[in-house]
Amino acid sequence: MKMIRVSQLTKRFGAFTAVNNISFDVLAGEIFAFIGPNGAGKTTTIQMLSALLQPSSGFVEVDGLDPCVQPNEVRRQFGIVFQDPSLDVDLTAYENMELHGVFYQMPRRLRIERTRCLLNRFELWHRRNDYVKVLSGGMKRRLEIARALLHTPKLLFLDEPTLGLDPQTRHQLWAQVKDLNETEHMTVFLTTHYMDEAERVAGRIAIIDHGGIVALGSAQELREQTGTGSLEDAFLVLTGAAIRDEPLVDSIPFRPIEKARSDMR
Amino acid sequence: MSVIYYLWLRELRRFARSRSQIAGALGQPILYLVTMGFGLGPVFLRAGQGSYLQFIVPGLIAMTLLFNSVISGMNLLWDRQVGFLKETLVAPVPRAQILIGRILGGASVALFQGVLVAILCLAVGFRIKNLSSISLALLVMALIAFVFSILGIALGSILRDVRGFQGIINFLIMPIFFLSGALFPLEGLPSALATATHVDPLAYGVDALRSTLNGQSYFNARLDVAVLGLLAILLFVGTLYLFEKVEV
């Protein structure tokens, strides 16, 4: 069964094409990695998949739902960890979880049970009453993942979740994600700049550059395809070694899909 | 409903945990009370206008409500800055519920601070003319807080950073305060100034408070409440439109 279906997906910001005619599927229960240089179109793709951006053209389906037609239904299906922080730093860890559960209309008892379970799982239960602002970067990231999982989503989007974390925290975080994938059969769609992480965690990897998918397959397939010994070398062969400037598109705020739709009317 | 309740609760929690915000809320009214209330009191008395303290206190309460409810807009911008706005806008929740929760939270915090200032003023000699009108005064205070909390969020929906909000305070909120009649009587003003006071929504709030607390009214208490009520409805509709378009 396919959790995500993407066909000929394109997103333009004025004259700039951030995502250019990409097609891929993500199977239910799969860990799928999207890797690419800065500004390649990873975050824009996630925003279209998560009903935050209206595609310019093409087709997207998440768990059989069209994000353009049923944005709120799609939003209930996934949890998301953004590239940038999104916690309320003036609330406690527990209160952040509580608020998220309320946003997703979880029954109170279930909300309490899941919060306890997830905060324990991510080793944050003992810090549940601490304000987020006093937590370390790694704890905040773990809390964001725990929060994204609270409403038991079928799909988890992780947009560069390990950015700025130390190796120990990164290792622990991916172990948790892999465990969740195996025990709860949760589909994971992730982006990362760390090739070793993508190789270790993901079953299939798509390499995106200049808005287009340049290769897709398992880490081994990508190495064989490029005749290289590591995923990082394969990545450099496929995308080149030149340092990329961040395109302006990263500073373009996403438009809520409801707004995009109302603008189109 | 629970989304509205929890967003309201969130604002209260954040306020209760911010000692500087509580102290700051009281600091400005105390400054005005001491410098203007006691400083200009003798002049006001000699001009045959009675007790300046009695006159200025409704204005100081309105000032507290104005500045602390408009902060709702700043809080929206802060949420954008720290990233939390994303969490609310990505949730499968109607924007109207998020907006109402934020408005009620901001207005409640401002109302609480307004009540604190009122108690402080009572402690330094202000007297309520008719104790039975206290509940009416609280309703007027709530209405003022509600109107300016909506205005704050409307501004926060348009602006993109906290620094821009400071300009709004200087060029919109300060004139609203100074033209409201909070510090001086509205009778006998030059025509241009009189016209400006008539289009100042806070002027109706100050007048309604003065009417309920002191028994004095320049416009008419019913008119005051009607203007504030109508403004609240119009502002809410406009703000909902703006909030629907908020981008992260």
Boltz contact constraints between the chains, C-beta under 6 A:
constraints:
  - contact:
      token1: [A, 72]
      token2: [B, 92]
      max_distance: 6.0
  - contact:
      token1: [A, 75]
      token2: [B, 92]
      max_distance: 6.0
  - contact:
      token1: [A, 76]
      token2: [B, 92]
      max_distance: 6.0
  - contact:
      token1: [A, 82]
      token2: [B, 86]
      max_distance: 6.0
  - contact:
      token1: [A, 84]
      token2: [B, 83]
      max_distance: 6.0
  - contact:
      token1: [A, 85]
      token2: [B, 83]
      max_distance: 6.0
  - contact:
      token1: [A, 86]
      token2: [B, 83]
      max_distance: 6.0
  - contact:
      token1: [A, 86]
      token2: [B, 84]
      max_distance: 6.0
  - contact:
      token1: [A, 86]
      token2: [B, 86]
      max_distance: 6.0
  - contact:
      token1: [A, 86]
      token2: [B, 87]
      max_distance: 6.0
  - contact:
      token1: [A, 88]
      token2: [B, 84]
      max_distance: 6.0
  - contact:
      token1: [A, 89]
      token2: [B, 82]
      max_distance: 6.0
  - contact:
      token1: [A, 90]
      token2: [B, 14]
      max_distance: 6.0
  - contact:
      token1: [A, 99]
      token2: [B, 6]
      max_distance: 6.0
  - contact:
      token1: [A, 102]
      token2: [B, 2]
      max_distance: 6.0
  - contact:
      token1: [A, 102]
      token2: [B, 3]
      max_distance: 6.0
  - contact:
      token1: [A, 102]
      token2: [B, 6]
      max_distance: 6.0
  - contact:
      token1: [A, 103]
      token2: [B, 91]
      max_distance: 6.0
  - contact:
      token1: [A, 103]
      token2: [B, 93]
      max_distance: 6.0
  - contact:
      token1: [A, 253]
      token2: [B, 247]
      max_distance: 6.0
  - contact:
      token1: [A, 253]
      token2: [B, 248]
      max_distance: 6.0
  - contact:
      token1: [A, 255]
      token2: [B, 247]
      max_distance: 6.0
  - contact:
      token1: [A, 259]
      token2: [B, 245]
      max_distance: 6.0
